[in-house]
Amino acid sequence: MTDLAIVFALILLNACFALSELAIVSARRPRLRAMDEAGRNGARAALALADDPGKFLSTVQIGITLVGVVAGAFSGATLGAALGIWFAELGIPRAVADPAGFGLVIGFVTYLSIVIGELVPKRFALRNPETIACLVAPPMTLISRVCAPLVWLLDASTNLIFRLLGQGEEPEEKVTQEDVRTLVAEAERHGSIEGAEQRMISGVLRLGRRPVQAIMTPRTEVDWLDLTGTPANWRDIALGARHSLLPVGQGSADALQGVVRVRDLLAAMARDEELDLTRFLRPAPVVPDTADALSVLTVLRDASVPMVLVHDEYGHFEGLVTPTDLTSAIVGDFGAEAEEAHEAAFQREDGSWLLAGEMPVDEVAELLGLRLPEQRPYQTLAGLVLSVFGFVPQAGATGEAFGWRWEVADMDGRRIDKVIAQPTKAVTASKRRPGSGV
């Protein structure tokens, strides 16, 4: 009975090593850092082991190998011999009894080692790796120090083989935006966060990758006041303005002098004052069209007026950005604009999509599962389609790219208004899963 207890204790010791191995390897370092900052015992030791996986895995392997060898030899020599004697007493020939007893004991111990010594502790470690890592890290650190010479030998030998295979240093662990999006999608799927929260987080991540051209109101949709115009013309533009601020130019939108508040202009009109735009001019910050959305957010936060003017490298006015543009990029549009945005993507019965040409291309990528190049000269679906054709197409023109067939369904002058996207046979269902694009 004592021999059986010793074998079972060795199997449990093997389970401790297996538990420690998977807990440390699976533990998320940001969680461990947060636990360390909160003063959790063992968190710092777990981080140290995770940062030096070579030495840690060598320590674990030493323990598992020694325990396995001792358990096999001990069980075969004691329990196997005893079982062989018992078989012989039952009348089985000794030449058969001894191998049978040894084989049955080794098979039984192997079974227990796999189930109790490996599978159960590893599955247990996956349930809460950070907490378990904090518990096992101190004793594993002590074992690593006691076995330091042997650990160094194994780790150095492993590194030498890696260098012979042409493998460099282990890459530094980093969390990518794709990791964050996947984690957020999983949290939403399990109900940890609401769908609206998931969409907002996705919007923030998209904002971090978008250039200013992707969020600005383009020049063709901007109302502006001309200093050389007439008060009647200014009045008409102010009454129909879509923004609370209007750019003011000297004869051309490429010669902007600043912005005026529409309410100041309307107040002067209500008092029947003589309109003089220069009285209401306010300076507005200017950013290049190569700026990214987050840098524009910083400029807007520090600006004296809530509007940023966007110019290209030649000084031409390209568009403007307001806080509403940034908010819409994160949480979506409101009111009538939200209804238009909802209609921007419609899936038809045959599985194809009817998409608005002005739809941001990164949203199209997430919807259709496209893998777009990180550096691209277009910001909308219309721009993507233009890059596919290489010229301004006519309604009905078709082309293929990124595993999809693109058909121009409608043109608004020279602007692509509607596009039909049809997956080709090469596109699998997994690739078309919404939210998997880049």
BAGUTOR-154315 format. One line per field, with one value per residue (C-alpha): residue number from 1; z, y, x. Coordinates in Angstrom, 2 decimals. Layout:
# BAGUTOR-154315
pos	NUM,...
pz	Z,...
py	Y,...
px	X,...
END
This chain:
# BAGUTOR-154315
pos	1,2,3,4,5,6,7,8,9,10,11,12,13,14,15,16,17,18,19,20,21,22,23,24,25,26,27,28,29,30,31,32,33,34,35,36,37,38,39,40,41,42,43,44,45,46,47,48,49,50,51,52,53,54,55,56,57,58,59,60,61,62,63,64,65,66,67,68,69,70,71,72,73,74,75,76,77,78,79,80,81,82,83,84,85,86,87,88,89,90,91,92,93,94,95,96,97,98,99,100,101,102,103,104,105,106,107,108,109,110,111,112,113,114,115,116,117,118,119,120,121,122,123,124,125,126,127,128,129,130,131,132,133,134,135,136,137,138,139,140,141,142,143,144,145,146,147,148,149,150,151,152,153,154,155,156,157,158,159,160,161,162,163,164,165,166,167,168,169,170,171,172,173,174,175,176,177,178,179,180,181,182,183,184,185,186,187,188,189,190,191,192,193,194,195,196,197,198,199,200,201,202,203,204,205,206,207,208,209,210,211,212,213,214,215,216,217,218,219,220,221,222,223,224,225,226,227,228,229,230,231,232,233,234,235,236,237,238,239,240,241,242,243,244,245,246,247,248,249,250,251,252,253,254,255,256,257,258,259,260,261,262,263,264,265,266,267,268,269,270,271,272,273,274,275,276,277,278,279,280,281,282,283,284,285,286,287,288,289,290,291,292,293,294,295,296,297,298,299,300,301,302,303,304,305,306,307,308,309,310,311,312,313,314,315,316,317,318,319,320,321,322,323,324,325,326,327,328,329,330,331,332,333,334,335,336,337,338,339,340,341,342,343,344,345,346,347,348,349,350,351,352,353,354,355,356,357,358,359,360,361,362,363,364,365,366,367,368,369,370,371,372,373,374,375,376,377,378,379,380,381,382,383,384,385,386,387,388,389,390,391,392,393,394,395,396,397,398,399,400,401,402,403,404,405,406,407,408,409,410,411,412,413,414,415,416,417,418,419,420,421,422,423,424,425,426,427,428,429,430,431,432,433,434,435,436,437,438
pz	0.00,0.78,-2.67,-4.34,-2.29,-3.39,-7.07,-6.70,-4.98,-7.89,-10.33,-8.34,-8.40,-12.18,-12.21,-10.34,-12.96,-15.81,-14.08,-13.60,-17.19,-18.83,-16.30,-16.82,-20.61,-20.92,-18.47,-20.11,-19.20,-19.03,-16.43,-14.50,-14.58,-13.29,-10.50,-9.63,-9.44,-7.16,-4.84,-5.65,-4.19,-6.83,-9.73,-10.07,-9.92,-12.59,-14.81,-14.36,-15.38,-18.36,-19.51,-19.53,-20.97,-21.83,-18.23,-16.97,-19.51,-18.78,-15.07,-15.78,-18.14,-15.57,-13.01,-15.37,-16.75,-13.32,-11.93,-14.97,-14.78,-11.03,-11.21,-14.03,-12.44,-8.95,-10.04,-12.26,-9.60,-6.72,-7.89,-11.06,-9.13,-6.51,-9.17,-10.94,-7.72,-7.21,-10.77,-10.11,-6.95,-9.09,-11.14,-14.06,-15.23,-13.89,-17.40,-18.16,-14.71,-14.32,-17.74,-17.39,-13.94,-15.09,-18.24,-16.44,-13.78,-16.35,-18.42,-15.38,-14.13,-17.66,-17.82,-14.46,-15.48,-18.68,-17.10,-13.57,-14.22,-17.52,-18.90,-15.73,-14.42,-17.85,-18.38,-14.84,-15.58,-18.65,-16.53,-14.57,-15.71,-14.06,-10.56,-10.78,-12.19,-9.13,-6.85,-8.58,-9.54,-6.15,-5.78,-9.45,-9.01,-6.05,-8.02,-10.89,-8.53,-6.95,-10.38,-11.84,-13.39,-15.12,-16.17,-17.68,-19.60,-21.08,-21.91,-23.53,-25.55,-26.76,-27.75,-29.62,-31.68,-32.44,-33.69,-35.84,-37.33,-38.11,-35.53,-33.80,-30.43,-29.30,-30.52,-27.87,-26.93,-28.16,-28.40,-31.88,-32.86,-34.37,-30.92,-29.33,-31.96,-31.50,-27.71,-27.94,-30.38,-27.99,-25.05,-27.01,-28.08,-24.46,-23.20,-21.21,-23.13,-25.07,-28.85,-28.83,-26.73,-29.13,-32.07,-30.26,-29.40,-33.01,-34.06,-31.79,-33.23,-36.76,-35.89,-34.83,-38.30,-40.39,-42.16,-42.02,-45.57,-44.34,-41.77,-43.25,-45.03,-48.58,-50.35,-52.72,-49.75,-47.89,-47.91,-47.75,-47.91,-50.46,-49.23,-52.73,-52.68,-51.74,-48.39,-50.04,-51.14,-47.66,-46.14,-48.37,-47.61,-43.86,-43.72,-45.46,-43.73,-42.40,-39.99,-37.20,-38.67,-42.28,-43.96,-45.54,-48.66,-50.79,-54.19,-53.95,-51.49,-51.93,-50.37,-47.05,-44.51,-41.52,-40.36,-39.06,-36.69,-38.43,-35.31,-35.31,-38.94,-38.36,-35.29,-37.34,-40.01,-37.41,-36.20,-39.81,-39.43,-42.41,-42.97,-42.80,-42.73,-41.57,-38.24,-37.50,-38.87,-36.54,-37.27,-37.78,-37.57,-40.79,-41.10,-44.13,-45.84,-44.78,-41.08,-39.20,-37.41,-33.90,-34.53,-35.84,-32.64,-30.65,-32.85,-32.45,-28.69,-28.53,-31.19,-30.40,-32.82,-33.30,-36.92,-38.69,-42.33,-44.44,-47.24,-49.60,-50.26,-52.87,-50.48,-52.03,-49.72,-49.46,-46.76,-43.09,-39.86,-36.94,-33.64,-35.21,-37.91,-35.25,-33.17,-36.21,-36.98,-33.52,-32.70,-36.13,-37.53,-35.96,-37.26,-41.01,-41.56,-39.47,-41.67,-44.77,-43.20,-42.39,-46.05,-47.17,-46.96,-47.92,-48.41,-51.17,-51.33,-53.55,-50.95,-52.78,-51.20,-52.48,-51.07,-51.19,-52.96,-50.16,-47.53,-45.70,-47.11,-43.67,-42.79,-46.09,-45.19,-41.84,-43.41,-46.24,-44.60,-47.03,-46.47,-47.73,-47.90,-44.93,-47.24,-49.75,-51.72,-51.31,-48.30,-49.64,-51.55,-54.62,-54.38,-54.12,-57.23,-59.11,-58.22,-59.55,-62.91,-63.28,-64.90,-64.24,-65.14,-66.48,-64.85,-65.43,-65.49,-63.57,-62.17,-59.65,-56.70,-53.20,-54.02,-54.87,-58.10,-58.15,-60.37,-60.68,-60.18,-60.41,-61.21,-60.00,-62.71,-62.43,-58.87,-58.16,-56.21,-55.77,-56.06,-56.08,-54.38,-55.25,-53.69,-56.11,-55.66,-54.04,-51.09,-48.30,-45.63,-43.02,-45.06,-45.44,-41.71,-40.74,-38.60,-39.89,-42.29,-41.87
py	0.00,2.32,1.67,2.60,5.82,6.75,6.21,8.28,11.06,11.08,11.41,14.36,15.96,15.56,17.23,20.21,20.66,20.35,22.81,25.30,24.98,25.74,28.40,30.45,30.01,30.84,33.74,37.12,39.46,42.59,40.81,39.76,43.32,44.63,42.03,42.97,46.66,45.69,43.94,40.34,37.86,35.82,38.09,39.51,36.04,34.85,37.77,36.96,33.33,34.36,36.80,34.01,31.02,29.13,28.72,28.15,25.42,23.78,23.69,22.17,19.59,18.53,17.98,16.14,13.92,12.97,12.27,10.16,8.10,7.55,6.70,4.19,2.52,2.42,1.13,-1.53,-2.70,-2.81,-2.99,-4.92,-7.51,-7.88,-8.33,-10.92,-12.92,-12.76,-14.03,-16.88,-17.83,-18.12,-20.81,-18.72,-19.74,-17.46,-16.74,-15.21,-13.82,-11.49,-9.73,-9.55,-7.97,-5.49,-4.57,-4.09,-1.86,0.26,0.61,1.60,4.10,5.57,5.98,7.78,9.93,11.04,11.74,12.92,14.04,15.92,16.42,17.34,19.90,21.47,21.94,23.27,25.76,27.08,28.07,30.74,30.89,34.20,33.22,29.81,31.34,33.58,30.53,28.30,30.94,31.19,27.42,27.13,29.99,28.17,24.92,26.84,28.24,24.85,23.24,26.28,24.44,21.83,24.48,26.59,23.58,22.71,26.33,26.94,23.73,24.74,28.21,26.68,24.47,27.46,29.43,26.49,26.48,30.20,31.29,34.62,35.90,35.30,38.15,40.53,39.86,42.58,43.00,43.96,45.74,42.47,40.86,43.64,43.38,39.61,39.97,42.61,40.47,37.52,39.68,40.88,37.33,36.13,39.10,40.71,43.96,45.29,45.33,49.14,49.14,46.71,48.97,52.02,50.25,49.13,52.73,53.96,51.37,52.38,56.04,55.27,53.90,56.44,59.38,62.75,62.26,59.38,61.48,64.99,66.59,66.88,70.20,69.39,69.25,72.31,75.63,78.67,82.43,84.58,87.96,89.28,88.16,90.09,90.25,88.61,85.70,85.39,85.41,82.56,80.45,81.11,80.17,76.85,76.04,72.52,73.56,76.11,77.56,78.58,78.99,82.38,82.80,85.66,84.86,81.14,78.27,77.87,81.31,80.85,83.63,81.96,80.98,82.79,81.62,81.33,82.55,85.76,86.32,85.59,87.84,90.72,90.07,90.09,93.51,94.77,95.63,96.12,92.82,92.91,89.42,90.63,91.65,88.04,86.30,83.81,81.92,78.18,75.63,74.06,70.48,68.68,65.97,63.50,63.91,61.07,61.32,61.17,64.08,66.08,65.24,66.80,69.91,70.26,69.94,72.83,75.02,78.20,77.15,73.61,73.28,72.23,73.05,70.43,71.45,69.41,69.87,72.54,74.62,73.66,73.37,69.70,69.70,70.33,68.35,69.10,67.27,65.79,64.14,62.49,61.46,59.95,57.94,56.37,56.00,56.47,59.13,60.54,61.29,61.38,60.78,57.61,56.39,57.07,55.25,52.28,52.15,52.33,48.53,46.18,42.44,41.02,37.60,36.13,36.98,40.00,43.44,46.76,49.36,53.14,54.42,56.91,54.14,54.17,51.42,50.13,49.56,47.74,45.60,44.64,43.91,41.73,40.33,42.01,42.06,45.49,46.82,48.96,51.75,52.61,55.78,55.53,55.99,55.07,52.18,54.41,54.95,51.20,50.58,53.34,51.68,48.37,49.87,52.47,54.89,56.47,53.65,53.73,52.10,48.35,48.09,45.10,44.06,41.62,42.27,40.85,37.83,39.90,40.95,44.66,46.08,49.78,49.90,53.66,56.80,60.33,62.29,61.24,59.96,56.26,56.21,52.52,49.34,45.68,43.35,39.66,37.07,34.92,31.15,31.65,33.48,31.10,31.66,32.22,35.01,36.70,36.70,40.33,41.91,39.85,42.45,44.74
px	0.00,2.91,4.41,1.12,0.94,4.48,3.61,0.47,2.47,4.92,2.03,0.67,4.13,4.13,0.70,2.15,4.86,2.33,0.00,2.83,4.02,0.69,-0.32,2.85,2.80,-0.92,-1.00,-1.54,1.28,-0.90,-3.05,0.05,1.39,-1.92,-1.90,1.69,0.75,-2.14,0.33,-0.66,1.82,3.63,2.72,6.23,7.77,5.32,6.30,9.98,9.39,7.27,9.98,12.60,10.72,13.90,15.02,11.48,10.69,14.05,13.17,9.76,11.21,13.80,11.06,8.70,11.49,12.86,9.40,8.49,11.68,11.40,7.70,8.23,11.24,9.75,6.35,7.91,10.35,7.87,4.28,5.15,7.15,4.40,1.73,3.91,4.24,0.47,-0.11,2.35,0.46,-2.67,-0.94,0.25,3.74,6.47,7.73,4.33,3.42,6.43,6.13,2.35,2.57,5.22,3.28,-0.03,1.54,3.40,0.23,-1.84,0.76,1.07,-2.70,-2.76,0.21,-1.54,-4.93,-4.07,-0.51,-1.06,-4.58,-6.46,-3.92,-3.46,-7.19,-7.42,-4.62,-6.46,-9.48,-7.61,-3.97,-3.04,-4.19,-2.53,0.64,0.90,0.56,3.11,5.69,7.51,8.15,9.10,11.56,13.11,13.42,15.01,17.66,18.38,18.80,20.58,23.58,21.41,18.88,21.67,23.01,19.61,18.79,22.18,21.88,18.43,19.64,22.59,20.27,18.06,21.07,22.16,18.65,18.96,16.41,17.06,16.01,12.43,10.20,8.96,5.36,3.06,-0.69,-1.84,-5.03,-6.20,-5.79,-7.83,-10.58,-10.76,-10.93,-13.65,-15.64,-15.39,-16.48,-19.50,-20.34,-20.31,-22.29,-19.47,-19.99,-22.94,-23.08,-23.08,-19.91,-18.27,-19.09,-17.71,-14.46,-14.13,-14.72,-11.93,-9.54,-10.49,-9.96,-6.40,-5.62,-7.50,-5.85,-7.58,-8.87,-11.04,-12.92,-13.00,-15.92,-14.56,-14.26,-17.13,-19.53,-18.25,-20.15,-17.87,-18.19,-16.40,-15.16,-15.73,-19.37,-22.48,-24.32,-27.33,-25.20,-23.66,-27.14,-28.33,-25.27,-25.50,-29.19,-28.52,-25.24,-24.71,-21.95,-21.93,-18.72,-18.15,-14.75,-14.13,-12.00,-10.71,-12.15,-11.34,-11.60,-7.84,-7.33,-9.10,-8.68,-10.34,-13.83,-16.91,-19.61,-22.96,-24.75,-22.69,-23.61,-27.31,-27.38,-25.97,-28.60,-31.37,-30.16,-30.08,-26.43,-24.18,-22.42,-18.65,-17.18,-13.80,-15.39,-16.31,-13.22,-11.57,-8.33,-8.71,-5.88,-4.67,-3.38,-1.88,-3.89,-1.19,-2.07,-3.76,-7.08,-5.63,-3.27,-6.23,-8.09,-5.24,-5.28,-9.05,-8.81,-6.32,-7.98,-9.89,-12.64,-14.03,-12.93,-9.73,-9.01,-7.24,-4.85,-2.70,1.01,0.28,-1.81,-5.15,-8.13,-9.19,-11.85,-12.52,-12.87,-15.19,-15.74,-18.88,-16.78,-14.60,-17.61,-19.32,-16.19,-16.43,-20.13,-21.71,-23.99,-27.14,-30.62,-31.09,-27.37,-27.61,-30.46,-28.36,-25.41,-27.65,-28.65,-25.01,-24.69,-27.50,-27.12,-29.25,-30.89,-28.16,-25.50,-24.11,-23.89,-25.19,-22.79,-22.57,-19.49,-18.78,-18.63,-15.25,-13.08,-12.01,-15.67,-16.11,-13.09,-14.59,-17.97,-16.67,-13.54,-11.13,-7.40,-6.42,-2.86,-1.84,-0.66,-3.39,-4.14,-7.93,-10.21,-13.64,-15.16,-15.36,-11.61,-11.01,-13.13,-11.30,-7.99,-9.33,-10.35,-7.61,-10.06,-13.45,-15.89,-19.41,-22.44,-22.30,-18.50,-17.10,-13.74,-12.26,-9.97,-9.41,-11.54,-14.61,-16.29,-17.09,-19.83,-20.60,-24.37,-24.88,-22.91,-23.61,-21.86,-18.24,-18.72,-19.32,-22.58,-23.47,-21.41,-22.44,-19.94,-20.24,-17.88,-15.94,-15.60,-12.19,-13.74,-14.68,-17.29,-14.60,-13.04,-16.42,-17.11,-17.91,-15.25,-12.34,-10.96,-8.00
END
